Amino acid sequence: MQFFKVIVFLILISPHSIYAQQDNIELQEMYNADQRSRKIEKIDWSILNKEDEERRVKVFEMIKRGEIVTAKDYYNSAMIFQHGNDTIASSMAVKHMKKAVELDPTIDKWLLAAAIDRDLMRKNEPQIFGTQFIKNNETNGKFIRYKIDTTKVSDEERIKYN
């Protein structure tokens, strides 16, 4: 009887270990490849854009199969969507980062700010956090900050998102 009580007690105090979800290893590898491909000195954008598209297709397949579960999974998939070229990808990046933050409020929120800004930029609207830059022909191809509406978010809120 004492043994039974100990087992019940252990089950009650450790529900997270029993039901804990595992991070998606394949998705983590895709995220790692996404980041590695951006750290090389001379990027071939035609190749990278194709690789990015392949990663996004795989993420959509994972979504259909219910394989994106943990905060880390949502973060990794958000980053992959962040590198898309359209509003579908940018809105998915926002959606997945919001879910990542919901599941783990301690997760780095910079990507949420960047995803929101990029989604606004893709819609030709001003960003609100100031994370996005574009090449400008008037400055000989140098990057400048994309237009920003500083009235939508306070400086304190911007700091919160890094």
Backbone bond lengths (Angstrom), bond angles and torsions (degrees), N, CA, C in turn:
res aa  C-N    CA-C-N  psi(-1)  N-CA   C-N-CA  omega(-1)  CA-C   N-CA-C  phi
1 M - - - 1.453 - - 1.523 111.00 -
2 Q 1.325 115.94 -40.49 1.470 120.14 179.37 1.532 110.40 -62.18
3 F 1.318 116.73 -40.89 1.462 121.24 178.68 1.529 110.31 -60.02
4 F 1.326 116.85 -43.82 1.460 121.91 179.14 1.529 110.85 -60.29
5 K 1.319 117.77 -42.02 1.466 122.17 178.98 1.527 110.81 -63.24
6 V 1.313 116.65 -40.25 1.464 120.89 179.24 1.525 110.05 -64.22
7 I 1.303 117.51 -44.32 1.465 121.77 179.32 1.533 110.31 -61.52
8 V 1.320 117.05 -47.47 1.469 120.82 179.26 1.523 110.07 -60.59
9 F 1.324 116.74 -43.38 1.464 120.97 179.36 1.532 110.57 -60.35
10 L 1.307 117.54 -46.04 1.464 121.24 -179.97 1.527 111.66 -62.83
11 I 1.299 116.71 -39.24 1.464 119.78 178.03 1.523 110.54 -64.93
12 L 1.314 116.65 -41.53 1.466 120.36 -178.24 1.520 113.23 -68.22
13 I 1.321 117.90 -34.66 1.470 119.02 -177.02 1.519 113.07 -86.77
14 S 1.313 117.92 -10.55 1.463 118.28 -177.86 1.527 112.77 -129.67
15 P 1.320 118.11 52.78 1.471 117.78 -179.62 1.515 113.25 -66.90
16 H 1.319 116.77 -28.39 1.460 118.81 -178.20 1.521 111.86 -67.95
17 S 1.304 117.18 -34.69 1.462 118.49 -179.68 1.525 111.52 -71.06
18 I 1.316 116.82 -28.80 1.459 120.00 179.87 1.528 110.74 -76.54
19 Y 1.330 115.92 -41.48 1.452 120.16 -174.14 1.525 113.56 -104.29
20 A 1.301 117.66 7.45 1.464 120.80 -176.34 1.524 110.47 -61.46
21 Q 1.317 115.13 138.55 1.455 121.18 177.72 1.525 109.33 -88.38
22 Q 1.294 115.53 148.55 1.456 121.33 176.37 1.520 109.10 -96.25
23 D 1.335 115.82 142.03 1.459 120.22 174.75 1.527 109.21 -64.98
24 N 1.317 116.01 147.07 1.457 123.20 -179.71 1.535 108.63 -75.18
25 I 1.324 116.41 110.03 1.470 121.94 -175.80 1.528 111.37 -66.06
26 E 1.321 117.60 -42.62 1.471 120.45 179.34 1.531 110.46 -61.42
27 L 1.321 116.66 -41.51 1.461 120.80 178.74 1.525 110.69 -65.84
28 Q 1.331 117.35 -38.40 1.465 120.74 176.82 1.525 110.41 -62.02
29 E 1.326 116.95 -41.12 1.466 120.61 177.98 1.530 111.08 -64.92
30 M 1.326 116.73 -37.54 1.466 120.63 177.24 1.526 110.29 -65.43
31 Y 1.327 116.66 -42.41 1.467 121.43 176.83 1.531 109.91 -60.56
32 N 1.330 116.49 -45.96 1.471 120.48 179.66 1.526 110.84 -59.86
33 A 1.330 117.19 -42.95 1.471 121.14 178.59 1.528 110.29 -64.12
34 D 1.327 116.73 -40.52 1.465 122.07 177.78 1.530 110.27 -58.17
35 Q 1.309 116.65 -45.48 1.463 120.61 -178.14 1.532 111.71 -71.88
36 R 1.334 116.89 -41.19 1.473 120.92 178.33 1.520 111.16 -59.55
37 S 1.323 116.28 -40.66 1.463 120.49 -176.04 1.523 112.21 -65.88
38 R 1.311 117.29 -15.92 1.464 121.30 -179.86 1.525 112.51 -99.58
39 K 1.306 116.93 -0.28 1.466 120.82 -178.37 1.524 113.00 -102.76
40 I 1.327 117.30 -1.74 1.460 118.77 178.54 1.525 109.24 -78.29
41 E 1.319 115.30 155.45 1.466 120.35 -173.09 1.522 113.05 -64.42
42 K 1.321 116.58 -48.84 1.467 119.74 -177.11 1.528 108.61 -120.12
43 I 1.314 115.93 105.21 1.461 121.75 -176.46 1.524 109.98 -84.25
44 D 1.324 116.05 130.57 1.465 121.54 171.04 1.532 105.92 -90.91
45 W 1.328 116.13 100.61 1.460 121.26 -172.34 1.522 112.71 -64.87
46 S 1.323 118.37 -28.65 1.467 119.04 178.86 1.532 110.10 -66.97
47 I 1.316 116.71 -39.10 1.469 121.01 177.33 1.523 110.04 -71.13
48 L 1.330 116.47 -46.40 1.464 120.30 -177.74 1.531 111.40 -62.16
49 N 1.323 117.30 -41.85 1.467 119.65 178.89 1.526 111.61 -60.91
50 K 1.333 116.65 -37.94 1.468 120.99 177.83 1.533 110.20 -66.77
51 E 1.333 116.82 -44.62 1.469 120.78 178.34 1.529 110.92 -62.53
52 D 1.335 116.25 -41.53 1.466 120.40 178.11 1.525 110.94 -60.01
53 E 1.328 116.41 -43.98 1.466 120.83 179.76 1.525 110.77 -62.68
54 E 1.339 117.03 -42.13 1.469 120.80 178.16 1.523 110.69 -61.33
55 R 1.332 116.98 -40.71 1.467 120.15 178.76 1.534 110.65 -64.70
56 R 1.325 116.81 -42.10 1.468 119.41 -179.90 1.533 111.14 -63.53
57 V 1.317 117.25 -40.98 1.471 120.75 177.54 1.525 109.75 -59.52
58 K 1.328 116.85 -44.46 1.468 120.70 179.26 1.525 111.32 -63.31
59 V 1.335 116.92 -38.55 1.467 119.90 178.88 1.530 110.00 -65.12
60 F 1.328 117.70 -42.35 1.469 119.86 176.91 1.532 110.71 -59.74
61 E 1.336 116.96 -37.89 1.466 120.37 177.07 1.524 110.59 -65.19
62 M 1.337 116.82 -40.71 1.467 120.71 177.64 1.526 111.13 -63.33
63 I 1.318 116.45 -38.64 1.468 120.63 177.75 1.527 109.54 -60.91
64 K 1.331 116.67 -46.59 1.471 120.95 -179.59 1.522 111.71 -60.15
65 R 1.332 116.67 -34.73 1.467 121.08 -178.80 1.529 112.31 -86.76
66 G 1.324 117.84 -1.35 1.465 120.95 179.73 1.515 113.56 72.30
67 E 1.325 117.16 30.51 1.462 121.33 -175.34 1.527 113.96 -95.19
68 I 1.308 117.69 0.10 1.466 120.84 176.14 1.519 106.04 -105.18
69 V 1.348 115.60 109.94 1.456 120.20 -168.20 1.525 112.59 -128.93
70 T 1.321 117.01 -46.49 1.465 120.79 -172.03 1.529 111.39 -87.93
71 A 1.318 115.13 166.92 1.469 120.15 176.35 1.522 110.41 -58.51
72 K 1.330 116.69 -40.76 1.467 121.01 179.03 1.527 110.67 -63.70
73 D 1.327 117.37 -39.94 1.470 121.08 176.52 1.525 110.49 -60.03
74 Y 1.322 115.75 -46.21 1.471 119.39 -179.29 1.522 111.02 -65.80
75 Y 1.332 117.18 -38.05 1.469 120.85 176.67 1.531 109.97 -62.01
76 N 1.339 116.00 -49.62 1.469 120.39 -178.19 1.528 111.61 -61.48
77 S 1.322 116.68 -42.97 1.469 118.97 179.63 1.525 110.63 -68.45
78 A 1.332 117.58 -35.29 1.469 120.42 177.25 1.523 110.72 -61.15
79 M 1.323 116.99 -41.48 1.467 119.95 179.70 1.527 110.69 -64.61
80 I 1.311 116.83 -39.78 1.466 119.95 178.42 1.527 109.97 -64.86
81 F 1.317 117.26 -43.31 1.470 120.07 176.52 1.525 111.40 -66.34
82 Q 1.313 117.36 -32.42 1.469 121.47 -179.84 1.526 111.19 -57.36
83 H 1.320 116.98 -28.89 1.460 120.76 -177.84 1.529 112.55 -91.58
84 G 1.324 116.89 16.84 1.460 121.20 174.83 1.516 111.00 -80.52
85 N 1.317 115.89 170.63 1.469 121.12 -175.68 1.521 113.71 -113.19
86 D 1.326 118.04 13.42 1.458 119.31 -177.28 1.528 110.97 -143.12
87 T 1.326 115.35 175.61 1.466 119.99 -177.05 1.527 112.47 -72.96
88 I 1.313 117.83 -21.70 1.466 119.55 175.46 1.524 108.86 -64.64
89 A 1.323 116.07 -50.29 1.467 120.39 179.81 1.524 110.91 -64.06
90 S 1.333 117.20 -44.34 1.468 118.93 -176.71 1.525 111.36 -66.93
91 S 1.322 117.71 -36.12 1.468 118.77 178.05 1.528 111.04 -71.04
92 M 1.324 117.31 -33.11 1.470 120.52 175.60 1.527 110.74 -67.14
93 A 1.327 117.05 -36.88 1.467 120.37 177.06 1.525 109.85 -61.28
94 V 1.324 116.75 -43.92 1.472 120.64 178.34 1.526 110.07 -63.13
95 K 1.314 116.42 -49.08 1.470 121.33 -178.18 1.530 111.06 -58.24
96 H 1.318 116.60 -45.18 1.461 119.66 -176.96 1.527 112.17 -72.23
97 M 1.320 117.28 -34.09 1.471 118.28 176.81 1.522 111.06 -70.31
98 K 1.309 117.90 -36.94 1.473 119.78 175.98 1.523 110.12 -60.82
99 K 1.327 116.77 -40.92 1.466 120.72 178.55 1.525 110.56 -67.26
100 A 1.330 117.67 -39.61 1.469 121.06 178.14 1.524 110.33 -60.12
101 V 1.327 116.78 -44.67 1.471 121.32 -179.98 1.527 110.37 -67.69
102 E 1.326 116.98 -37.50 1.469 120.67 177.26 1.531 110.61 -61.34
103 L 1.335 116.46 -42.92 1.465 120.91 -178.82 1.522 112.62 -74.83
104 D 1.332 116.81 -31.07 1.469 121.47 -178.85 1.524 109.34 -144.24
105 P 1.329 117.37 91.78 1.468 120.65 -177.99 1.530 114.20 -61.97
106 T 1.332 117.81 -12.62 1.471 120.28 179.74 1.524 112.56 -88.14
107 I 1.321 117.33 -6.27 1.471 120.66 -177.25 1.532 110.01 -64.73
108 D 1.325 116.60 149.54 1.465 121.90 179.34 1.527 109.35 -59.61
109 K 1.324 116.28 121.58 1.465 121.39 -174.50 1.526 113.83 -92.04
110 W 1.331 118.09 0.17 1.464 119.31 179.79 1.525 110.93 -56.23
111 L 1.329 117.07 -42.72 1.466 119.81 -177.38 1.528 111.29 -63.01
112 L 1.322 118.44 -32.10 1.462 119.77 176.54 1.522 110.05 -64.40
113 A 1.326 117.04 -45.53 1.470 120.48 177.84 1.527 110.49 -61.21
114 A 1.322 116.80 -44.88 1.468 120.97 -179.33 1.528 111.02 -64.76
115 A 1.328 116.86 -38.83 1.465 120.37 179.78 1.530 110.97 -67.51
116 I 1.319 116.48 -41.73 1.470 119.98 177.42 1.522 109.58 -61.83
117 D 1.337 116.30 -47.40 1.468 119.98 179.74 1.525 111.99 -61.26
118 R 1.322 117.54 -44.05 1.464 119.78 -178.99 1.525 110.75 -66.36
119 D 1.320 116.83 -38.65 1.458 120.03 177.83 1.529 110.18 -62.01
120 L 1.320 116.94 -43.40 1.469 120.49 176.41 1.526 110.67 -62.62
121 M 1.330 116.62 -43.21 1.463 121.46 -179.95 1.533 110.37 -61.50
122 R 1.327 117.43 -43.38 1.469 121.42 179.24 1.535 111.08 -61.95
123 K 1.326 116.30 -25.49 1.468 121.43 178.55 1.530 111.58 -93.60
124 N 1.342 115.83 10.52 1.471 122.47 -178.48 1.525 112.84 59.90
125 E 1.323 115.70 32.31 1.459 121.52 175.76 1.524 108.46 -109.82
126 P 1.335 118.26 156.75 1.461 119.44 178.47 1.533 111.33 -68.59
127 Q 1.318 115.40 143.68 1.455 119.97 175.58 1.530 109.33 -72.66
128 I 1.341 116.39 167.29 1.464 119.28 -178.27 1.526 113.28 -119.91
129 F 1.326 118.21 -19.01 1.460 120.83 179.81 1.527 112.84 -101.89
130 G 1.313 117.64 -23.35 1.462 121.22 178.76 1.511 114.83 85.97
131 T 1.324 117.62 30.81 1.467 121.09 -177.16 1.525 113.97 -93.24
132 Q 1.327 118.03 -15.42 1.465 121.06 -170.73 1.528 112.46 -102.92
133 F 1.329 114.37 137.65 1.461 122.63 179.24 1.522 108.77 -124.97
134 I 1.324 116.25 151.23 1.465 121.56 177.85 1.521 108.75 -132.96
135 K 1.342 115.39 155.16 1.468 119.59 173.86 1.512 108.31 -75.67
136 N 1.324 115.02 140.25 1.456 120.48 -176.89 1.516 109.32 -121.40
137 N 1.321 116.73 123.35 1.467 121.16 179.15 1.523 111.82 -65.38
138 E 1.323 117.31 -29.45 1.463 121.13 -179.65 1.532 112.26 -69.74
139 T 1.335 117.06 -18.24 1.468 120.99 178.82 1.525 110.85 -113.17
140 N 1.334 115.84 32.74 1.472 122.09 179.09 1.528 112.62 57.08
141 G 1.310 116.67 40.47 1.460 120.96 175.62 1.509 114.97 80.09
142 K 1.317 118.11 7.69 1.469 120.07 177.34 1.525 109.24 -76.03
143 F 1.321 114.96 153.41 1.455 119.94 -179.89 1.522 110.71 -77.52
144 I 1.329 114.62 139.51 1.465 121.14 172.45 1.530 107.56 -130.58
145 R 1.319 115.98 156.60 1.462 120.01 178.71 1.534 109.28 -66.52
146 Y 1.323 115.76 131.53 1.460 121.16 175.73 1.528 108.25 -62.75
147 K 1.332 116.98 152.37 1.471 121.03 -176.38 1.534 110.81 -51.40
148 I 1.332 114.82 143.28 1.461 120.98 -174.91 1.521 110.25 -133.47
149 D 1.322 115.73 141.10 1.459 122.31 172.60 1.524 106.58 -102.09
150 T 1.313 115.99 102.71 1.470 121.11 -175.56 1.526 112.86 -78.23
151 T 1.331 117.65 -2.69 1.467 119.86 -178.51 1.527 113.06 -89.77
152 K 1.315 118.35 -11.78 1.469 121.48 -174.09 1.528 113.65 -83.94
153 V 1.333 116.76 -28.97 1.461 121.54 -176.72 1.523 107.90 -134.87
154 S 1.320 116.58 137.37 1.466 120.22 179.23 1.529 110.35 -75.81
155 D 1.324 115.69 160.79 1.467 120.04 176.35 1.525 110.50 -60.62
156 E 1.324 116.95 -36.42 1.471 120.69 178.42 1.529 110.66 -61.47
157 E 1.332 115.66 -41.20 1.465 120.14 178.52 1.530 110.51 -66.58
158 R 1.314 117.55 -40.42 1.473 120.90 177.29 1.527 110.45 -60.27
159 I 1.316 116.78 -42.61 1.474 121.21 179.55 1.526 109.84 -62.23
160 K 1.321 116.89 -40.08 1.466 121.71 179.47 1.530 111.53 -58.61
161 Y 1.322 115.84 -30.98 1.466 121.22 -179.71 1.528 112.30 -98.30
162 N 1.311 115.80 16.47 1.474 123.69 -179.95 1.502 111.42 70.26
